């Protein structure tokens, strides 16, 4: 599955991906190429509260990241595999994304590819998301203070579910993302539905 942050350094993609990883299980393999580390930084999980250990692979080339992801998907003991690749390298073509999708389906280990500063070109990813940070919720006690953070999520391609656009916020009590429908005029529906797994252990 692929995630495209609205801006190259938007950290909301990290929180969203972690919310999709199962709450309990083995470690997470997280592989980054050199430009991803330089431009967006290494994974910083402080505040997200994940108790799963992270195996961080600091690699040089996008090809090395793809190799690490494929090797990680051979290990059923992992809770998930996350890769970050900067730009549109030639090595990240349809064949490469198909290999990742097939290996993930065979092993049952979810794989997420965070793609920064790129365009959503041809891909075999089973789901493709665009994510953007938006103004926070109103603070319940202080109108001048920021409230809970919010994001705009767009599922623009999926093999399993209907594409759509939602406003997401993080519920600290239930430790889950909550989605609200966004209407064409930009307003948000009153009801909310929990979505995905917890971002914490």
Secondary structure per residue as TSV (DSSP state, phi and psi in degrees):
chain	resnum	aa	ss	phi	psi
A	1	X	-	360.0	147.8
A	2	X	E	-120.5	145.4
A	3	X	E	-128.6	131.0
A	4	X	E	-117.1	101.3
A	5	X	E	-64.7	147.0
A	6	X	S	-64.1	-39.0
A	7	X	S	-119.7	154.4
A	8	X	T	-64.7	-24.0
A	9	X	T	-110.0	14.2
A	10	X	-	-68.0	120.8
A	11	X	T	-81.6	-6.5
A	12	X	H	-63.1	-28.0
A	13	X	H	-61.6	-38.3
A	14	X	H	-62.7	-48.5
A	15	X	H	-62.2	-39.5
A	16	X	H	-64.8	-46.0
A	17	X	H	-62.0	-44.0
A	18	X	H	-63.5	-29.7
A	19	X	H	-68.4	-16.4
A	20	X	T	-94.5	-8.9
A	21	X	S	-81.1	137.0
A	22	X	-	-53.1	148.0
A	23	X	S	-65.1	-38.0
A	24	X	S	-125.0	151.1
A	25	X	S	148.6	-154.9
A	26	X	S	-82.7	-171.9
A	27	X	-	-71.2	168.3
A	28	X	E	-104.9	131.0
A	29	X	E	-91.8	124.4
A	30	X	E	-125.8	112.5
A	31	X	E	-114.3	133.5
A	32	X	E	-129.2	144.2
A	33	X	-	-84.6	172.1
A	34	X	H	-61.5	-44.4
A	35	X	H	-66.6	-35.5
A	36	X	H	-62.4	-43.8
A	37	X	H	-65.2	-41.6
A	38	X	H	-69.2	-41.7
A	39	X	H	-86.2	-40.8
A	40	X	H	-109.7	-11.3
A	41	X	-	88.7	163.8
A	42	X	S	-77.0	160.5
A	43	X	-	-57.5	128.1
A	44	X	-	-122.4	106.1
A	45	X	-	-96.2	5.6
A	46	X	T	-59.8	130.3
A	47	X	T	94.8	-23.3
A	48	X	T	-85.5	-21.4
A	49	X	-	72.1	17.0
A	50	X	-	-66.8	133.3
A	51	X	-	-96.8	-3.8
A	52	X	S	-77.7	134.1
A	53	X	-	-66.7	147.3
A	54	X	E	-114.4	125.4
A	55	X	E	-96.2	102.3
A	56	X	E	-93.1	125.2
A	57	X	E	-110.0	107.1
A	58	X	E	-89.8	103.0
A	59	X	-	-113.3	169.5
A	60	X	S	-95.5	-50.3
A	61	X	S	-110.6	154.1
A	62	X	H	-56.2	-35.1
A	63	X	H	-62.2	-36.7
A	64	X	H	-66.8	-37.7
A	65	X	H	-63.9	-45.8
A	66	X	H	-61.0	-40.9
A	67	X	H	-61.8	-44.6
A	68	X	H	-63.9	-39.4
A	69	X	H	-63.5	-44.9
A	70	X	H	-63.3	-41.2
A	71	X	H	-66.3	-39.2
A	72	X	H	-62.8	-35.1
A	73	X	T	-71.3	-8.2
A	74	X	T	-79.9	-14.3
A	75	X	-	-102.1	105.1
A	76	X	T	-70.9	-9.6
A	77	X	T	-79.9	-8.1
A	78	X	-	-81.7	146.8
A	79	X	S	-79.9	-27.4
A	80	X	E	-175.3	163.7
A	81	X	E	-128.1	126.5
A	82	X	E	-124.1	133.4
A	83	X	E	-126.8	147.3
A	84	X	E	-126.0	123.1
A	85	X	E	-129.1	131.8
A	86	X	E	-92.0	133.8
A	87	X	S	75.7	-156.1
A	88	X	-	-122.6	68.2
A	89	X	-	-68.1	147.3
A	90	X	T	-60.7	-29.6
A	91	X	T	-67.7	-22.8
A	92	X	S	-90.6	75.1
A	93	X	S	-108.0	-173.9
A	94	X	H	-59.5	-40.7
A	95	X	H	-62.3	-42.3
A	96	X	H	-63.7	-42.1
A	97	X	H	-70.6	-32.0
A	98	X	H	-68.3	-39.8
A	99	X	H	-60.5	-42.8
A	100	X	H	-64.2	-44.4
A	101	X	H	-62.6	-44.2
A	102	X	H	-67.4	-39.5
A	103	X	H	-68.2	-37.9
A	104	X	H	-64.2	-42.1
A	105	X	H	-66.8	-35.8
A	106	X	H	-71.1	-36.3
A	107	X	H	-92.1	-21.6
A	108	X	T	79.0	8.7
A	109	X	-	-96.8	122.8
A	110	X	E	-69.8	142.3
A	111	X	E	-124.5	133.8
A	112	X	E	-126.1	134.1
A	113	X	E	-117.4	114.0
A	114	X	E	-89.9	118.7
A	115	X	E	-114.8	112.9
A	116	X	E	-106.2	147.6
A	117	X	S	52.3	54.3
A	118	X	-	-148.8	179.5
A	119	X	-	-116.0	147.8
A	120	X	-	-78.3	78.2
A	121	X	-	-78.6	-171.4
A	122	X	S	-56.0	133.2
A	123	X	-	-154.9	152.3
A	124	X	-	-98.6	8.8
A	125	X	-	-56.8	137.5
A	126	X	S	-73.0	-27.9
A	127	X	E	-137.6	144.5
A	128	X	E	-135.0	127.4
A	129	X	E	-122.8	144.1
A	130	X	E	-109.7	137.1
A	131	X	E	-133.5	135.0
A	132	X	E	-140.9	137.5
A	133	X	E	-73.2	141.2
A	134	X	E	-131.1	169.6
A	135	X	-	-53.6	143.7
A	136	X	-	-69.0	168.0
A	137	X	-	-66.0	155.2
A	138	X	B	-61.9	140.0
A	139	X	-	-74.0	132.0
A	140	X	S	-66.3	-22.2
A	141	X	S	-114.0	-15.5
A	142	X	-	-147.2	110.2
A	143	X	T	-65.2	-19.2
A	144	X	T	-90.2	-9.2
A	145	X	S	-100.4	150.6
A	146	X	B	-71.0	145.9
A	147	X	-	-100.0	-151.5
A	148	X	S	-63.4	139.6
A	149	X	-	-66.0	152.0
A	150	X	E	-135.2	156.5
A	151	X	E	-138.5	154.2
A	152	X	E	-99.4	121.3
A	153	X	E	-110.1	131.5
A	154	X	E	-126.9	115.8
A	155	X	E	-90.9	104.5
A	156	X	E	-102.7	-6.5
A	157	X	E	-154.0	134.0
A	158	X	E	-156.0	140.7
A	159	X	S	-83.3	-24.0
A	160	X	S	-111.2	-24.0
A	161	X	S	-138.9	165.4
A	162	X	-	-72.4	131.3
A	163	X	-	-61.4	156.3
A	164	X	E	-175.5	179.5
A	165	X	E	-127.8	133.6
A	166	X	E	-137.0	160.4
A	167	X	E	-103.2	125.7
A	168	X	E	-111.9	141.9
A	169	X	E	-136.7	160.1
A	170	X	E	-102.3	122.2
A	171	X	E	-91.4	108.7
A	172	X	T	-69.7	-26.7
A	173	X	T	-71.5	-46.1
A	174	X	T	-92.9	-9.6
A	175	X	T	57.6	45.8
A	176	X	E	-139.3	155.1
A	177	X	E	-74.0	143.2
A	178	X	E	-120.5	133.9
A	179	X	E	-110.2	138.9
A	180	X	E	-121.7	141.8
A	181	X	E	-67.7	141.5
A	182	X	B	-110.2	127.7
A	183	X	-	-85.8	167.9
A	184	X	T	-62.6	-25.7
A	185	X	T	-85.6	3.0
A	186	X	S	93.8	-9.0
A	187	X	-	-75.2	165.1
A	188	X	B	-119.4	139.8
A	189	X	-	-66.0	153.9
A	190	X	S	-72.5	-35.6
A	191	X	-	-81.8	155.6
A	192	X	-	-132.8	150.8
A	193	X	E	-129.5	135.3
A	194	X	E	-67.1	149.9
A	195	X	E	-142.1	135.7
A	196	X	S	72.1	-173.9
A	197	X	-	-87.9	170.4
A	198	X	-	-68.5	149.1
A	199	X	S	-85.6	-2.7
A	200	X	-	-126.5	164.5
A	201	X	-	-83.7	360.0
